[in-house]
Every structure is written in C-alpha cells, then in structure tokens.
C-alpha cells in the first residue's frame, strides 16, 4: 500500500545525530515506493536543499544518505505536488 508523506526537515536533520528511526523512516519511503508531498512553489524542495547544504559539513553519512534519498524521490517521481503552501506555513522553521 502506497502512502503519501509530508516529511519535515527535522527528520532529515536527525540523520546528523545518527537517529536510526529517521533513517528507517526515510528508507521505508523509498522501499515502499511511497510519495513525498511537495508544493508547487518549491518551498519544501528549497528547505530540503538548504538542509542538505547545512548537513554537508556536519556528517558525510547523513549528507550522502539524504542526497541519495532525495535523488530517488525525484528520479522515480515519488512526488505528489499538493499545491501552494498556506501563507501561515511559508517561512516557518527558518528561525530555528
């Protein structure tokens, strides 16, 4: 059964801490051929790419896995474009 997910960047950042729950969750999305929701304005994709850039210097393992995960998600079209983000959600999480 395929599922649709919205993956918060905090899950990606948990890879730096070698959080195996985060690893198994992201890996399971690939294995199950689930979809990851992205908005049409590409805000979520930008947040993922910013996350990868920040992680780049902290953990080679996390960076490599997240880059691989994102490539798979994009290349296999496991993406569900769900429209624009609501105004109240735009820019959230950037202050942290």
Buried (B, 14 or more C-beta within 10 A) or exposed (E): EEEEBEBEBEBBBBBBEEBEEBBEBBBEBBEEEBBBBBBEEEBBBEBBEEBBEBBBEEBEEBBEBBBEBBEBBBEEEBBEEBEEBEEEEEEEEEEE
